[in-house]
Amino acid sequence: MRIAYIQKDPFVNMGVTALAAYCAEHGHESHVIIENAERDLKRTLRRLDIDVVGFSVTTGLHLWALAVASKVKRWFPNVVTVFGGMHATFYPEMVEGEACDVVCRGDGEEGMRELMDALEAGEDYTGIKNLWVKDTAGNVYRNPMRPLEQNLDKYPFPDRSIYDKYSFVKNQKIEGFITGRGCPDNCSFCFHVGLKKIMKGLGTYSRRKSVEYVISEIEHFLARYPLRRLVFRDDTFVVDYDEYVKPLMKLYRERIGLPFSCLVRADYMSEDSIRDLAESGCFAVKMGVESGNEYMRNKIMHKHLSNAEILETMRLFHKYGIMVQTSNILGSPGETLDSAWETLEFNAQLKPEHAWCSLIQPYPGTTIQDLVMKEGMLPPGFDPDEFEQSYFMATPVDIENKREISNLQKLFPIAVRYPALLPLVKEAIKLPPNRAYNMAFKAHYAYSIMRINDMEILDFLRIGLYTRNYFSQTSF
């Protein structure tokens, strides 16, 4: 059986590479199609003789995926369309629409392998766990979730070769790796809170590959693709530093030795661990600040971090020469213009290499969604289909001084980098939203991608050709 995963963005989807590798072990062929890089999607699908088309979607991006799937179903009525990812997991009811035949919830390896096996054998697949399936008569079968796989080492190394047809992806000198699945934290804006509820009673939620597996996976990749840098993309890479990350770093220094970046939390770090990261080749980290106002950060966003902890951790990163990108969110329930301004001033005090800032999105499964709904802060009749694809451009949440806060978010990274502009920014946010602010935000965002990821200019320009719709709702 042949499956094609269609995606909008020109980046490696790590979940797709994992599914491709596991299905390949069982005799099924996977392909990736990046829509923006194809002149004729219909012709490409016909040439590949595809049996199944898959989409991994987040909320907002699902609208694009449904539109593409509708076209696929018109062109090839017998092709089975499968939707996975966070949106499908939280809104499996999307299978009731005409464009979607199957929804895969949670981890996808076993469900997708069983689906492909059944399709190949011409057998019934309506009872596969983790899948919601719609039959030809329109009946929907809502199957339960299966236990979480605890031994992640049982799966083969992800198959990134499925992206090799796209030279702008294959020839990049930066690649991402993950050491596990899940997250022990409960940040109110994050999908992990809702996913833990769905997975309750099915096994330990946060799981990691063995240290040897991770190092061997990287070596396996390097034997085929030369890299300058790599990225550990775990939501919080530094969890359980002494027991897991420190042994990993030891082997990494001995057998890999490339510069890398990762995600961190201030309260998981110490001077010893930061020194260890630096000595192991860590040149940049991404660290959540979320808000400069401790009430907003801790009571609303559930981060449980003091300003003092963040300041001290930032001092240590500066001391050991590690660049920091801070992550921030404006517009949460209870946000005022004063608290948003506190976030800007706190970031200016931290002096990060880049201050990443988004607008709050009450995504499905998040605690923040529950709070927003309880407080009546969404427009009447708001539907998940109204979410923007990008959390940078707008928020549906009704907050005080929404226009000023939205403008502040667009000017945020520039103001942090150049604090002398703060008086000017304070006046500029009073103006109506405009294209100039959006362009300034996008330009600085592009700069940060190059700087934090140490991306070569030619790689950046190649990727840029295929991200023309990155900040827009749809590309159709």
Secondary structure, DSSP 8 states (H G I E B T S, - for coil): -EEEEEESSSS--HHHHHHHHHHHHTT-EEEEEEGGG-S-HHHHHHHHT-SEEEEE--TTHHHHHHHHHHHHHHH-TT-EEEEESHHHHH-GGGGGSTT-SEEE-S--HHHHHHHHHHHHHT---TT-TTEEEE-TTS-EEE-------S-GGGS----GGGGTT-HHHHT-SEEEE-SEE--S---TTSTHHHHHHHTTTSS-SSEE--HHHHHHHHHHHHTTS--SEEEE--TTTTTTIIIIIHHHHHHHHHHT---EEEEE-GGG--HHHHHHHHHHTEEEEEEEEE-SSHHIIIIIS-----HHHHHHHHHHHHHTT-EEEEEEEE--TT--HHHHHHHHHHHHHH--SEEEEEE----TT-HHHHHHHHTT-S-TT--GGGS-S-TTT------TTHHHHHHHHHHHHHHHH-GGGHHHHHHHTTS---HHHHHHHHHHHHHHHHHHTT--HHHHHHHHTT-TTTTSS---
